[in-house]
Amino acid sequence: MKTRLLLFFFACLTLAAKAQQAPPTDPVRPVHIRIFPNPASSYFRIDHVPARVTEVYLYNLIGKRVRHFSAQPKAYYDISNLSNGLYLVQFADASGNVVTTQRLHKR
C-alpha cells in the first residue's frame, strides 16, 4: 500500500512538472539531458548542460524542494546527505522556466 501511494505521488509530481515545462525555444531540437550515475549514492553529474539551463532543482516525492544548484558543466552535484529514494531533478532557465525534468534514484 505504501509503495502504491508513493508511486501515485510520483506520477502526480511528474505530471505537474511536465505541465510547468516551457515550450522549447527551438522545437526542432528538443533538450536531452542525461543524469549519471543513476542510481546515485553521493553525487550526480549532468552529461551536457545546454546554454539556456542555469539552475538545477531537486524535489522529493512530496514536492518539497530539497536542493538548489547553479548549473555548471562537468560539475559534481552533492546529494550525500539526502535520504534514499526517488527525486525529481528540474532544469530551469534564467527566468525560472522549466526546461526539462528528470528522475533520480538515490541509494
DRENLOTI-136980 format. One record per residue: residue in three letters; x, y, z of N, C-alpha, C in turn. Coordinates in steps of 0.1 Angstrom, whole numbers, padded with zeros to 4 digits, always signed. Each point is the difference from the previous one (the first is absolute). Last residue first. Layout:
<rolums>
ALAXYZXYZXYZ/...
</rolums>
This chain:
<rolums>
ARG+0205+0061-0037+0002-0013+0008+0008+0003+0012/LYS-0033+0028-0039+0011+0001+0010+0000-0013+0008/HIS-0020+0017-0050-0001-0010+0010+0012+0001+0009/LEU-0027+0034-0037+0013-0004+0006-0003-0010+0012/ARG-0025+0026-0048-0001-0008+0013+0014-0004+0004/GLN-0015+0045-0030+0004-0014-0001-0002-0006+0014/THR-0016+0046-0033+0001-0007+0013+0004-0014-0002/THR+0003+0052-0028-0004-0014+0000+0002-0006+0014/VAL-0003+0047-0010+0004-0005-0013-0003-0014-0001/VAL-0021+0042+0031+0005-0014+0000+0003-0004-0014/ASN+0001+0051+0020-0008-0009-0008+0007-0014+0000/GLY+0018+0041+0020-0007-0009+0008-0010-0010-0007/SER+0032+0034-0017-0013+0006+0003-0008-0009+0010/ALA+0043-0014-0019+0002+0012+0009-0013+0007+0005/ASP-0004-0052-0013+0008+0011-0006+0001+0012+0010/ALA-0005-0055+0013-0007+0012-0003+0009+0011-0006/PHE-0009-0056+0016+0010+0009-0006-0008+0012-0005/GLN-0007-0042+0038-0006+0009-0009+0011+0010-0005/VAL-0007-0051+0024+0010+0010-0002-0006+0009-0011/LEU-0021-0036+0038-0001+0007-0013+0010+0010-0001/TYR-0001-0048+0030+0000+0015+0000-0003+0005-0014/LEU-0001-0048+0036-0001+0006-0014-0001+0015+0002/GLY+0027-0031+0036-0013+0001-0006+0000+0006-0013/ASN+0031+0001+0049-0002-0009-0011-0015+0002-0006/SER+0022+0041+0027-0005-0013+0002-0001-0008-0013/LEU+0036+0040+0006-0014-0002-0003-0004-0015+0004/ASN+0045+0020+0001-0007+0001+0012-0015-0001-0002/SER+0032-0002-0037+0004-0010+0010-0009+0001+0013/ILE+0003+0024-0045-0012-0005+0005+0002-0010+0012/ASP+0027+0039-0036+0000-0008+0012-0014-0003+0005/TYR+0023+0010-0050-0011+0005+0009-0001-0009+0012/TYR+0039+0014-0038-0005-0011+0008-0010+0006+0009/ALA+0017+0018-0051-0001+0001+0015-0005-0012+0006/LYS+0007+0014-0048+0009-0009+0006+0001+0001+0015/PRO-0024+0040-0021+0005-0011-0008+0010-0008+0008/GLN-0040+0028+0023+0014+0001-0004+0004-0012-0008/ALA-0045+0026+0026+0004-0009-0010+0014+0003-0005/SER-0020+0009+0050+0002+0007-0013+0005-0010-0010/PHE-0032-0014+0042+0014+0001-0005+0000+0009-0012/HIS-0032-0020+0044+0001+0010-0011+0014+0001-0003/ARG-0036-0035+0031+0013+0005-0004-0002+0010-0012/VAL-0038-0019+0022+0010-0004+0010+0014+0005-0004/ARG-0056+0009-0009+0013+0002-0005+0010-0003+0011/LYS-0050-0023-0004+0009+0010+0007+0013+0001-0006/GLY-0036-0031-0011+0000+0013-0008+0008+0011+0007/ILE-0007-0049+0010-0011+0008+0006-0001+0014-0008/LEU+0035-0032-0009-0013-0004-0005-0012+0007+0005/ASN+0047+0026-0002-0003-0013+0004-0014-0004-0005/TYR+0037+0034-0024-0013-0001+0008-0002-0015+0004/LEU+0041+0037-0021-0004-0014+0004-0012+0001+0008/TYR+0025+0033-0040-0007-0001+0013-0003-0015+0002/VAL+0033+0036-0030-0004-0014+0002-0006-0001+0013/GLU+0013+0041-0040-0003-0004+0014-0003-0015+0000/THR+0011+0024-0040+0009+0008+0009-0002-0006+0015/VAL-0009-0010-0057-0002-0005+0013+0010+0007+0010/ARG+0001+0008-0048-0011+0007+0007-0003-0005+0014/ALA+0035-0020-0028+0003+0014+0004-0011+0007+0007/PRO+0005-0053+0003-0003+0009-0010+0003+0015+0005/VAL+0023-0046+0017-0008+0011+0005-0002+0010-0012/HIS+0013-0055+0006+0001+0012-0008-0009+0011+0005/ASP+0007-0041+0025+0007-0003-0012+0004+0013-0008/ILE-0006-0002+0054-0008+0002-0012+0008-0001-0012/ARG+0003-0021+0053+0005+0009-0010-0010+0001-0011/PHE+0001-0015+0057-0004-0003-0014+0007+0011-0009/TYR+0007-0025+0053+0000+0012-0009-0006-0005-0013/SER+0001-0029+0037+0005+0012+0007+0000+0012-0009/SER-0020-0042-0013+0001-0002+0014+0004+0013+0007/ALA-0029-0017-0048+0011+0006+0006+0001-0002+0015/PRO-0024-0025-0048-0001+0005+0014+0014+0006+0005/ASN+0006+0010-0035-0014-0001+0004-0004-0014+0001/PRO+0046+0037-0005-0006-0014+0000-0014+0001+0005/PHE+0001+0032-0028+0007-0012+0003+0009+0002+0012/ILE-0041+0023-0036+0005+0000+0013+0008-0013+0003/ARG-0015+0029-0046+0001-0013+0006+0007+0002+0014/ILE-0030+0029-0040+0010+0001+0011+0000-0014+0007/HIS-0021+0028-0046+0003-0013+0006+0011+0001+0010/VAL-0038+0032-0030+0011+0000+0010+0001-0014+0005/PRO-0018+0013-0050-0004+0000+0014+0012-0002+0009/ARG-0008+0020-0050+0010-0007+0008-0004+0000+0014/VAL-0029+0019-0032+0007-0011-0008+0010-0008+0008/PRO-0024+0039+0017-0008-0012+0000+0006-0012-0008/ASP+0020+0043+0027+0001-0005-0013-0007-0014-0001/THR-0004+0024+0039+0002+0012-0009+0002-0005-0014/PRO-0031-0028+0035+0014+0003-0004+0002+0011-0009/PRO-0039-0001+0037+0002-0006-0013+0015+0003-0004/ALA-0012-0006+0051-0002+0010-0010+0003-0006-0014/GLN-0018-0025+0047+0011+0002-0010-0004+0010-0010/GLN-0028-0017+0036+0007+0012+0002+0011+0003-0010/ALA-0026-0040+0001-0009+0010-0003+0007+0014+0002/LYS+0023-0039+0011-0001+0001-0014-0010+0011-0004/ALA+0006-0010+0046+0012+0006-0006-0001+0001-0015/ALA-0036-0021+0022+0001+0014+0003+0012+0007-0005/LEU-0004-0047-0005-0010+0008-0009+0000+0015+0003/THR+0027-0027+0027+0005-0001-0013-0009+0008-0010/LEU-0014-0006+0045+0011+0009-0001+0006+0001-0014/CYS-0033-0033+0009-0006+0014+0000+0011+0010-0001/ALA+0014-0044+0003-0006+0002-0013-0007+0014+0000/PHE+0019-0014+0040+0011+0002-0010-0006+0003-0014/PHE-0029-0012+0036+0005+0014+0002+0011+0003-0011/PHE-0017-0044+0000-0011+0010-0004+0005+0014+0001/LEU+0028-0034+0015+0000+0000-0014-0011+0010-0005/LEU+0003-0008+0046+0011+0008-0005+0001+0001-0015/LEU-0034-0026+0019-0002+0014+0003+0011+0008-0004/ARG+0004-0047-0004-0010+0006-0010-0003+0015+0003/THR+0028-0023+0030+0007+0001-0013-0010+0006-0010/LYS-0017-0010+0042+0009+0012+0001+0007+0002-0013/MET-0027-0038+0004-0008+0012+0000+0009+0013+0000/
</rolums>
